[in-house]
Structures are given as C-alpha cells and as structure tokens.
Amino acid sequence: MKISWKNWDEIPKGKLKYFAELFAKNESSQLIKNVTTELRILQISPDIYFPVTINDTEWESSFVCSPYNAYALYSKDELLMEVKNKFIQYPLLFIIHLLSKWLKFGQINKNVHINNFLLSTNPYPEWSGLEIKEITKFIQLQYPDHSIIFRSLNNNQHQHLLKIFEAEDYKLIGSRQVYMFDLSYEKWLKKRNNRLDNKLIARKNLIFVDHAAMGEFIEQALNLYQKLYLKKYSKYNPQFTLAYFKTVYQQNIMLFQGYKDHNNVLKCFSGLFIIGDTITSPLVGYDTDMPQSEGLYIHAAQLAVIHKFKTGLRLNLSSGAPKFKRMRGGEPSIEYSAIYLNHLKWKRRIVWKSLQYVSNKIGVPLIEKYKL
C-alpha cells in the first residue's frame, strides 16, 4: 500500500487513535509544558501507524523531541548533579558549552522523529521493517531539510530492524543502556533481592490501588512524578500537565497502578504504556521525602514487573538505577537511534557523524564497562 498521512479520525479505534486525537485537539505545550512540536500520524501498512513529530529549532524542548536537549542541556543537568568536584566539573561544563554551539551550528533539532510518543522510551509494534526504504523516501520528499530519526531501538529486541537501518545507510548512534525483563516468574523469584522486596512490601502494608481506583489519585500521581523527575533529576524531563495525565488515564492510553497509605494518600505509582509485545513504564513517581528504607521505589518498580508476569509480555524498564535492575533480573541492552542524513548539507552531516563517533567509540564502551 501507499504510505500516507492520516488524520486521527481515520485511524482504527484504540490507543493510537486516542493519542492522536489528544495531540490534534491540543497544542503540545498544553500537554507537556516543555515540548513544542508538530505531531502527525503516518500509515505505513494496513495495520501499522506511527506517530511522527516534526521540529526545527525548539532548543528548550525536552529531549523527547530535541537531540540538542539530550546532548547539551540534559547532560549539563546530569553533570551538575553527579560531579561535585569543581576541578572536574568546570572543564566538563566548558566542553558542554562548546558542544552546544557545535550542535546549533549543525541545526541538530531540525528533524523528523518517527514512532515518537514523546516518551523517554517509545516501544514499537511488531514490525518487519520492510517499509523502511519507502518511509525514508516519503519523509525525504516531504521534509527535505530534516534529518530522519527512529529512537528507542535496542539490540535485545530490534536486531533485525537495526540491520535493515544500516543496510539503508542509516547511522546508528548509541544513547544509553536499558534493562529488559523477559525471564519467567520462577527465575525471577529465585533472585534473592526479589524475595527480599516481596517481604518488604508485605511488611510496609500499603494498600494496592488498581487502575479502576486510580481515578481519584491522578493529581497526586502527577505531583509524585514531578517530585521525582523534575525536582530530583532534571527539569528537562517531560513536564506533563494534569490534562495529559487525566486524558491518558481516562482513555486507557496508559495503565495506572499505585500504593496508598491508610490515610488514603498515594505514596507511589506506575503508569504503564504498552505497544505490541512490550511494556514500558514512562510515568513513575514516589514520595521522595520519605526515607529510602520505606522502599517506595521498590513498590513502584515491582508494579511493572508483576504486570509483565500477568500478561506474558516483555518489559523494557528503561535506563537508570542499573545495579538495582541487574540484581533483580534485568538484562542490559544498548539503545540506539537510527538517523538518516544522506540528503542533508555537509555541515549537518558532520555534526551527526561526530556525535556518532563520540557515542559509539567512547560513550557506549564506558556504559558497558561500568555497567551504567
């Protein structure tokens, strides 16, 4: 069939239709405060549709649609949080400053992201990848000055897609290490840390809140997300609004679960996003004011793992907390972005190729060596 753009009301009923409708009826910044983008829907086969975001500059947008943010702004935040030694910090900040100018010179934010749900991890439907060449030609004709990007490809799930992308002359740039959970419940239970987690959860005696009952806690869930991702980590994480949380809950775009205390206060939650055979957990939050001994992160993380066992699907628990995830059965997998550049001017290509060299030759080996 011919690849084409579709309006939200032309899409079959389901999760993607509701997602497309949400962004068709609202500006992106009304849903995610720090995201400015245009979102369209691309049909590539009778039953496969991809959300597509189009950007030009938008330097302050979150990394979910801005490579500039990912490599410059977010990296700066991480550096300030993790490296306190000023003799190390200042030279690295200077390097990031130079990098930011280099990225702007290469117009790195002038891009089209395909299969972009504006989440930290974008799961893919079951897809052969046979349409990659056609998609590339189609987008290239529609947006001749934009790079073409597919994010969230990991070498655990997407080896066949990565090979096709390389064959079609896409550049693969390693970004981070994600953790896949695809073990059986029996093997998971053999892990000592999982047994200890179960005992801790039972001992704390919090009350489980299923999706149906989470409706009254959506505003509390948003507050917990903001405390964790925006205040504890970085303001460049997606700044979801209450309108976004309410809609993705009400339309069942995401599955919400949590734990509350006996005073009816939500203490932690997980919002699961499922596409194809993959579960992700892009919305997570817990009361960061409580001591670590309360195990609220353990409560939240295990919600996703238990749902994986209930459904038999694979769980991509994204990056972060690597030691925690490894000790509980998570298998590390390098995540890549596939980027098509051949139609761009030399200065655009050279910026991306320099990023590819630094990421693949320096970043990925360091990630693997130190098990990040």
NORWO-V756901 format. One record per backbone hydrogen bond with DSSP energy under -0.5 kcal/mol. NH is the residue of the N-H (numbers start at 1). CO is the residue of the C=O. Records with the same first field share a line. If there is no record, write none. Layout:
NH = CO, CO
This chain:
4 = 43
6 = 41
10 = 7
11 = 8
18 = 14
19 = 15
20 = 16
21 = 17
22 = 18
23 = 19
24 = 20
25 = 21
30 = 27
31 = 27, 28
32 = 28
33 = 239
35 = 32
37 = 35
38 = 54
40 = 52
41 = 6
42 = 50
43 = 4, 41
44 = 42, 48
45 = 48
48 = 45
50 = 42
52 = 40
53 = 113
54 = 38
55 = 111
61 = 58
62 = 34
63 = 236
65 = 62
66 = 62
70 = 66
71 = 67
72 = 68
73 = 68
74 = 69
75 = 69
76 = 72
77 = 73
78 = 74
79 = 75
80 = 76
81 = 77
82 = 78
83 = 79
84 = 82
86 = 84
88 = 85
89 = 85
90 = 86
92 = 88
93 = 89
94 = 90
95 = 91
96 = 92
97 = 93
98 = 94
99 = 95
100 = 96
101 = 97
102 = 98
103 = 99
104 = 100
105 = 101
106 = 102
107 = 104
108 = 103
110 = 107
111 = 55, 109
112 = 147
113 = 53
114 = 112, 149
115 = 51
116 = 51
117 = 115
123 = 121
127 = 125
132 = 129
135 = 131
136 = 132
137 = 133
138 = 134
139 = 135
140 = 136
141 = 137
142 = 138
143 = 139
146 = 143
147 = 110
148 = 340
149 = 112, 147
150 = 338
151 = 114
153 = 336
154 = 152
155 = 334
158 = 154
162 = 158
163 = 159
164 = 160
165 = 161
166 = 162
167 = 163
168 = 164
169 = 166
170 = 165
171 = 339
173 = 171, 337
174 = 172
175 = 335
176 = 335
178 = 176, 333
179 = 318
180 = 178, 331
181 = 315
182 = 180
188 = 184
189 = 185
190 = 186
191 = 187, 188
194 = 191
195 = 191
196 = 192
197 = 193
198 = 194
199 = 195
200 = 196
201 = 197
202 = 198
203 = 199
204 = 200
205 = 201
206 = 201
207 = 260
208 = 206
209 = 258
210 = 208
213 = 210
214 = 210, 211
215 = 212
216 = 213
217 = 214
218 = 215
221 = 217
222 = 218
223 = 219
224 = 220
225 = 221
226 = 222
227 = 223
228 = 224
229 = 225
230 = 225, 226
231 = 226
232 = 227
233 = 228
234 = 229
237 = 234
240 = 238
241 = 31
245 = 241
246 = 242
247 = 243
248 = 244
249 = 245
250 = 246
251 = 247
252 = 249
253 = 248
254 = 248
255 = 272
256 = 254
257 = 270
258 = 209
259 = 268
260 = 207
261 = 265
264 = 261
266 = 264
267 = 259
268 = 259
269 = 285
270 = 257
271 = 283
272 = 255, 270
273 = 280
275 = 278
278 = 275
279 = 314
280 = 273
281 = 316
283 = 271
284 = 282
285 = 269
286 = 224
287 = 267
288 = 286
290 = 287
294 = 291
295 = 292
299 = 295
300 = 296
301 = 297
302 = 298
303 = 299
304 = 300, 301
305 = 301
306 = 302
307 = 303
308 = 304
309 = 305
310 = 306
311 = 307
312 = 308
314 = 277
315 = 181
316 = 279, 314
317 = 179, 315
320 = 372
325 = 321
326 = 322
327 = 323
328 = 325
329 = 326
330 = 325
331 = 180
332 = 330
333 = 178
335 = 176
336 = 153
337 = 173
338 = 150
339 = 171, 337
340 = 148
341 = 339
344 = 341
348 = 345
349 = 345
350 = 346
351 = 347
352 = 348
353 = 349
354 = 350
355 = 351
356 = 352
357 = 353
358 = 354
359 = 355
360 = 356
361 = 357
362 = 358
363 = 358
364 = 359
366 = 362
367 = 363
368 = 364
369 = 365
370 = 366
371 = 368
372 = 367
